């Protein structure tokens, strides 16, 4: 039986990891909205950030999260580039872009709507790419 060198094993692991990252779908894409370019979810709905959030921590729970549904991440989601995963107060996972948790807005009814921009004393903003 042939023993593999440390370099061969490391190279194999790097190739496998690179392939896994390449297969990971980004949680959002860039699209045109009524307020300009924005990150949107898989359904094309505008994503928002909340000024009261801190980097890596959502301040939007309870009724707030009913009005501003978080962009949920699967339990096994992994950070990649500008994308990270935060843990919400209830233990669920949520996507964040450049450290800012992302949300949709219940009053946006179709892709391209951006009616949440400036809501609540200008504390909600479209998530700019």
N, C-alpha and C positions, 0 to 999 in steps of 0.2 A: 504494500500500500504506500502510495507516494504522499509525503507530507507537503502541505502548501506553505509557501513563505509568508511571512507577515505582510509584505508588500502586496502579494497576490490577494490575500484575504481582504486587506483594506481597499484595494482597487475594486474588488467585487462588491463590497459593501457600498462604496461610493456610487457605482453604477446602479445598484438596486435603489438606493436612496434618491438618486437623480430621476430615475424612472417613476418612482412613486410620486415625487413632487410634480413631475410633468403631467401626471394623470389627475392631480388634485384640481378640481374646478374652483375658480375664484368665486367667492360668495356674491359678488356684484359685478356689474359692468357699467360703462359710461354710456349715457344716452342724452338726447336733447329733451329738455322739459320746458314748461312755460316760463321758467325763470333762468334758462340757460342750461349748460352742461351740468350733469349731476350723476352721482352714483345711483344706480337703480337695482332692484332685486331681480330675481329670475322672471318675475311676471311683468317687469318693466315699470314697477312702482317706485317713485322717488324715495330716496333714503335721506334721512335727516340726522343731524347731531344736535345735542342739547347742551347749552352753556353751563348748566348746573352739574353736569357730569365732570368727574376728574379723570385724568388719564388712567385707563384700565378699570374704571369703576362707574357703574350706572347709578344715577340718582333718581331714575324713573321706575317706580314700582307701583303696585296696587292700581288705583284708578288711572294714574298717569300711563302705565303700561297697557291699559285697555284702550286708551285714546292714541297712544303711540306704541304700537306693537314692536317689540324688539326684533331685530333680524337674528333669529335663532340659529345656532350652530349645532351640528351633531356632536354628541359626547366625545367622539374621537377626532374632532376637527383639530388641525394643527396650524400654528402661525406660519406665515410665509410672506416675506417682504414687508410691505406696509400693512398687511393683514394680521390681526391677532385675535385671540379668543379670550373673553373675560368670563368670570363666573358671577352670575347675578345673585342677589340676596337669597333667592329660593333654590340656589344650587344649579340652575339651568345655565347653559352656555350661550353666549351671544357674540356675534362678530363685531369687531371694532376695526376702524380704518385709521391708521396713524395714531392709535391709542384711544380714539374717540368711539364709544359705542354707537351703533347704528339702529335706526328705527324707521318704520313707515308711519303714515298718518291716516287715521280712519276716514277722514273727510276727503282724501284723494280717492276718486272713484274710478279713474282710468289711467293707463300708462301715460306719462307726460304731465299729469297734474302735479302742481307744486304748491298747493294751497296752504301748506303748513309753514312756509317761509315767513318768519317774523311773528309767529303766534306767541302768545303769552309774554307780552312786553318784550318782543324781539329776542326771546331766549332759544327759539328753534330756528335752524338754518338748514338749507339743502346741503348735503354732503358733497362738496366739490372734489373732483378727482385731482 
